Amino acid sequence: MTWWEVEQMAGYIEELEQAMDEWSLSGPEMRRQQQAIDTLSGKIQRTLEQGNEDDRKAFLVQLANRVEELRQQLAERLKRDLPDRR
């Protein structure tokens, strides 16, 4: 995985965290994001298992932790089955 890919993932995670903080996602959007987060998590884990550069690995561990937190938040909100906000 290149640094550019890592930076793109970080930007995506940041945008999703902001949307979650603002409660701006509808139920269907949260489900789509949940699937995207699952895919992203798998990609991060595969890259970590390859054991490349230490500085990139440290950043990927941070991203993995943020992704896991987002996964938990999405799962909790989807359990509540809130009506769509749009």
N, C-alpha and C positions, 0 to 999 in steps of 0.2 A: 504494500500500500504506500502510495506517495504522500508527501507532506500536503500536497494540494488536496488529495482526497480526505485526509485527516481534517484539514481546515474546513472543507465543505461540510463534513459531518458535524464539526463543532458549530458551524453557523446554523445548520438545520436544528441541532439540539437546542441552541439558544433561542431560536424562533419558536420552537415548540414549547419550551419552558415559559416563555413570555405569554404565549397563547393560553397555556394552562393557568398561569397566574391571573390572567384577565378573565378567565372563564369564558373565552370567546369561541370555543369549539362545540358544535352540536354533537349529539350522540353518534350519528353516522361518521362524522369527521373524526371523532375520537377512536372509533373502531378502525378506520383507515390508518390513522396515526399509530395505533397499537400494532397493526400488522407491519408497518414500516419500521417501527422501533424494534420489533422482533428480528426483522431482517438485518437491521443495522447492528444489533447486539451480536448476532451470529458472525457477521463480518469482522467486528472488533475482536471477538474471541478467537477466530481463526488466525488473525494477524498476530495477536498476542502469543499464540502457541508457536508461531514461527520464530519468535525470539529475536527480532531484529534490533536495531539501534536502541540503546537504553533511554535516550531522551524521548524518542517517539513512543517507546513502550510506556514510560511514565505518563505521558499525555493520554495515551489510549486507555490506561487504567482509570484515569480521571473521567474520561468520556464514558467508559463502561459503567462507572458508578452513577453518573448522571442519567444514563440510559435506563439503568435499573430503577432509579427513583421515579423517572417518568413512567416506566412500565407499571409500577405500583400505583401511582396516582391515577393513571388511565383506568386501570382495573377497578380501583375503588370508586371512581366516578361512574363508570359503566354499571357497576353493581347497583348504584342508586337509581339508575334508569331515569335520569332527569329528563323532563320534556325539552325538546329542541328550543334553542334560544333564538332561532331565526324565523 
